[in-house]
Amino acid sequence: MTNRRSATHTPVMLPEVLKALDVQPGGRYIDCTLGGGGHAAAILEHSSPGGQLLGIEADPSALEVAKERLQYFKASTLLVNDNFTNLQTICIKYDFFPVHGILLDLGLSSMQLSEQGRGFSFQYDAPLDMRVNPAQKQDAAGIVNTYPEAKLAEILKTYGEEPFSARIARSIVNARPLTTTLQLAGLIEKTVGRRGKIHPATRTFQALRIAVNHELENLESALRQAVDMLGYQGKLVVISYHSLEDRIVKQFIQKEARGCICPPSAPVCTCDHEPRLRILNKKVITPSEMELRENPRSRSAKLRTTERIAMRNDTYTIPENESFFDSDVSRGWRRPVLLQKIKMVFLTAS
Ligand SMILES: C[S@@+](CC[C@H](N)C(=O)[O-])C[C@H]1O[C@@H](n2cnc3c(N)ncnc32)[C@H](O)[C@@H]1O
């Protein structure tokens, strides 16, 4: 059995992340995907003295690893076992907004991938689990063994971009119940054969993992909330690892960076949409040759970075010569707007 702690996670594009977040002493940052705490430790080092970090992690055992790693920075960190889809609620609960930067380093850590028993990889035989948070009810076995064939095929096609989705879904349904990773991987190999270097089960495993953990819906929701938590010129930095994630990030950023979003055929603008973000890297940032050599797991990483800009109704002032790092300015920034929003939620609910 592989011990979770025998595998460590090397933070991806670390210098690029620190630069993109523009980490500065006294800054407040949120790491929405704490993992092993590698990025978090570097953010805390570079924001010292006075820096603060809110770390969010859905996997309780990953959080324990991060806690150990960040022990030295205990006084400046707040580590929460939660899903980043609750970002705004967490920030409000702990009074941790607005912030200077937010990081989302998506996917799974090397620790999770190499841990037997979690079912993320078909390199080890394990129950079909794939839950990032083991407290969640739905696991991969539930999907594989109970979903109708058409729905299963749809998941494989949409989340795995699997060209043989229908064929694989059919053979899964015929072979039920399937209980382990090797059973499923073997069945897929038998169904579609093996060509090239990539194992034919790779896409199906990606699709199931995305479906089990609602990865794409969570990402969309977290991005929307993140913009509200950023202070003026606060940075939103996202590292994605596959094209579905990157497409969501790219489209979100492009929309938030645009003014009018009316269809081109509209004679006049009726959307009243205002840009909230400024794109800082027009070209996506990828790992250096050296990083690719040293950490092959970084090969699919894509980093996008943006900055919060001012909107018409933002209720803040930045007096001349005063920076967001002056705490009075940063703490009060945009709070009235956010409180208004919360009030609206309460009114709708009652
Ligand atoms: C690639 S790892 C992050 C590694 C981290 N940056 C480091 O340097 O150690 C992604 C982490 O995000 C966590 N995660 C994935 N989805 C999440 C979600 N919706 N909410 C909170 N954490 C999530 C995973 O459990 C995993 O530990």
The ligand as an ORCA input file, in Angstrom:
! r2SCAN-3c Opt
* xyz 0 1
  C      -3.065     20.471     -7.742
  S      -3.498     20.296     -6.080
  C      -2.888     21.784     -5.346
  C      -1.457     21.709     -4.933
  C      -0.978     22.925     -4.188
  N      -1.051     24.114     -4.987
  C       0.425     22.725     -3.682
  O       1.326     23.496     -4.051
  O       0.650     21.803     -2.886
  C      -5.213     20.645     -6.055
  C      -5.849     20.498     -4.687
  O      -7.136     21.081     -4.752
  C      -8.031     20.295     -4.022
  N      -9.366     20.533     -4.558
  C      -9.878     20.076     -5.724
  N     -11.128     20.532     -5.890
  C     -11.412     21.297     -4.819
  C     -12.544     22.049     -4.418
  N     -13.641     22.096     -5.175
  N     -12.501     22.729     -3.258
  C     -11.377     22.700     -2.492
  N     -10.265     21.988     -2.795
  C     -10.277     21.305     -3.963
  C      -7.549     18.878     -4.209
  O      -7.988     18.053     -3.156
  C      -6.027     19.065     -4.232
  O      -5.488     18.884     -2.964
*
